[in-house]
Amino acid sequence: MPIWLGIIIGIVCFLLGAGLMFLVPFIRMNIAKNNAKKVIRDAEIKAEHITKNAQIDGKQAVNELKQEANREIHERKQELQQQEKSLQQREQSIDRRDAALLAKENTLDEKNETLSRRLKEMDRKEAQLQEKIDSIISELEKVAQMSTQEARDELFARVESKVSKEIAAFVKTKEEEAKEECDSKAKELLGFAVSRFAQEVTTERTVSVVALPSDEMKGRIIGREGRNIRSLEQLLGVDLIIDDTPEVITVSCFNPIRREIARLTLEALIKDGRIQPGRIEEIVEKCKKEVEESIHKAGQEVAFKLGLPRINKELLDYVGRLKYRTSYGQNALDHSVEVAYLCGIMAAELGLDQNLAKRAGLLHDVGKAADFEMDGSHVEIGSRLAKKYGEGEVVINSIESHHGDVPAKYVIANLVQAADTLSAARPGARSEILENYIKRIEQLEEICKSYDGVYQSYAMQSGRELRVMVIPEKIDDVGAFELARAIKERIENEMTYPGQIKVSVIREYRAVETAK
């Protein structure tokens, strides 16, 4: 190819390239303008659609709001119409009541006037009658020659003189009959109750004694430097008395349940042989659970044995705790069961509720289950427990009155008193220290001898009967009664004793002559 042709082609290509360089921006600009116009047109169309939709939605919302407002207005109108109707009915009712009240008022006014007229008429007639009575009385006074007051006094005196003797004789006769019948019935009832119930006599001590296989075991229980016995006393809350008594450890504590846990713990440790603080703590927890289960089981068994339903479980646990409580050596749970049986028998004979009487008898001493850990006497504690666990008024009054702290309001409460006395006073029921017994007998005899006219006194039947011999020249029959009452009051005020004490004053006058 010639050189000039190549040059010409190169120049043409250069020119074409330069032209294209200038033409491409213009083409692009045109395309961009067309695209922009298209976007603007599309946007205008969309805006128009959105505007139309917004207008439609706005109109729809306005219509809905109008409908809602119309509905609310309609409902309000209906409510107003109902209220207006109700007000109209009330106004009509008030008008009717006003009319009725007005009619009643008129009627009452008429009745008032009628009554006023009748009262005036009665006053007039009463005055006339009084005049006639006065005239009759004056005539009678002239005839009898005594005034009205004198006649009344004379009549009353005669009637009183005649009737007083009859009343006194009648009252005396009835009192004697009632006393004889009451004594007879009471003896018969108590005798029947006692004959139908038999309870074993048990004696328990207030301290527990644990037997040891040998004295060598004492050292093991004390432990090195006393660590075992300190651990036992700290965990059990008791005092362990280890003295010179051979093969015996004494457990002392006011709380009978702790004492029982301590006894079981010591017996288990002696049997096991491993006596160390860790083992002691394990055995103590085990024995506590055993005693708690025994208490719960004892309460349930007693309730089942007596046939008493619906007693609170926690209250039954307090009843079960009486198993480990004693009073003068008498087991408190056995005593409560005995009182319950006696109350049930007597209630059945009297036609009363037998189960209620048993319930009152069983719970009468429930306060003794907690008197070593609560403030107050066992009567106050028992009353609080009975109220807390929803017992009835009869049971509460029986608890409060069985020692005479409050009056007995119910017959069953009196039965509980009688059964409690029977159970505590029967021979062998309660043990007593010999020294205390001798002191009580001596004090009884000293009280009797302190009175002038007494020459001898005897305490009989373990101090339950006191016989006082008096000098007949110094004390007459009336004085004997007064002396018996005085001795009784001094015994009640100055002494503490179980059961009852019978005071018998004997006045005997003997006239002796010898025929020769």
PEPE-V379084 format. One record per backbone hydrogen bond with DSSP energy under -0.5 kcal/mol. CO is the residue of the C=O (numbers start at 1). NH is the residue of the N-H. Records with the same first field share a line. If there is no record, write none. Layout:
CO=NH, NH
This chain:
2=6
3=7
4=8
5=9
6=10
7=11
8=12
9=13
10=14
11=15
12=16
13=17
14=18
15=19
16=20
17=21
18=22
19=23
20=24
21=25
22=26
23=27
24=28
25=29
26=30
27=31
28=32
29=33
30=34
31=35
32=36
33=37
34=38
35=39
36=40
37=41
38=42
39=43
40=44
41=45
42=46
43=47
44=48
45=49
46=50
47=51
48=52
49=53
50=54
51=55
52=56
53=57
54=58
55=59
56=60
57=61
58=62
59=63
60=64
61=65
62=66
63=67
64=68
65=69
66=70
67=71
68=72
69=73
70=74
71=75
72=76
73=77
74=78
75=79
76=80
77=81
78=82
79=83
80=84
81=85
82=86
83=87
84=88
85=89
86=90
87=91
88=92
89=93
90=94
91=95
92=96
93=97
94=98
95=99
96=100
97=101
98=102
99=103
100=104
101=105
102=106
103=107
104=108
105=109
106=110
107=111
108=112
109=113
110=114
111=115
112=116
113=117
114=118
115=119
116=120
117=121
118=122
119=123
120=124
121=125
122=126
123=127
124=128
125=129
126=130
127=131
128=132
129=133
130=134
131=135
132=136
133=137
134=138
135=139
136=140
137=141
138=142
139=143
140=144
141=145, 146
147=151
148=152
149=153
150=154
151=155
152=156
153=157
154=158
155=159
156=160
157=161
158=162
159=163
160=164
161=165
162=166
163=167
164=168
165=169
166=170
167=171
168=172
169=173
170=174
171=175
172=176
173=177
174=178
175=179
176=180
177=181
178=182
179=183
180=184
181=185
182=186
183=187
184=188
185=189
186=190
187=191
188=192
189=193
190=194
191=195
192=196
193=197
194=197
200=202
208=251
209=211
210=249
214=217
215=218, 219
216=220
217=221
218=222
219=223
222=228, 229
223=226
224=227
226=230
227=231
228=232
229=233
230=234
231=235
232=236
233=237
238=240
239=241, 252
240=242
241=243, 250
245=248
247=212
249=210
250=241, 252
251=208
252=239
254=256
255=259
256=260
257=261
258=262
259=263
260=264
261=265
262=266
263=267
264=268
265=269
266=270
267=271
268=272
269=273
273=275
274=276
276=280
277=281
278=282
279=283
280=284
281=285
282=286
283=287
284=288
285=289
286=290
287=291
288=292
289=293
290=294
291=295
292=296
293=297
294=298
295=299
296=300
297=301
298=302
299=303
300=304
301=305
302=306
303=307, 308
307=309
312=316
313=317
314=318
315=319
316=320
317=321
318=322
319=322
320=323
321=324
322=325, 333
325=332
327=330
328=431
329=204
330=327
331=335
332=336
333=337
334=338
335=339
336=340
337=341
338=342
339=343
340=344
341=345
342=346
343=347
344=348
345=349
346=350
347=351, 352
348=351
352=354
353=357
354=358
355=359
356=360
357=361
358=362
359=363
360=364
361=364
363=366
365=368
366=369
367=370, 371
370=373, 374
377=381
378=382
379=383
380=384
381=385
382=386
383=387
384=388
385=389
386=391
387=390
392=396
393=397
394=398
395=399
396=400
397=401
398=402
400=405, 406
401=404
407=409
410=414
411=415
412=416
413=417
414=418
415=419
416=420
417=421
418=422
419=423
420=424
421=425
422=426
426=429
433=437
434=438
435=439
436=440
437=441
438=442
439=443
440=444
441=445
442=446
443=447
444=448
445=449
446=450
448=451
451=454
453=455, 471
456=469
458=460, 467
460=464, 465
461=464
464=502
465=460
466=468, 504
467=458, 469
468=506
469=455, 456
470=472, 508
471=474, 475
476=480
477=481
478=482
479=483
480=484
481=485
482=486
483=487
484=488
485=489
486=490
487=491
488=492
489=493
490=494
491=495
502=466, 504
503=505
504=468, 506
505=507
506=470, 508
508=510
510=512
513=515
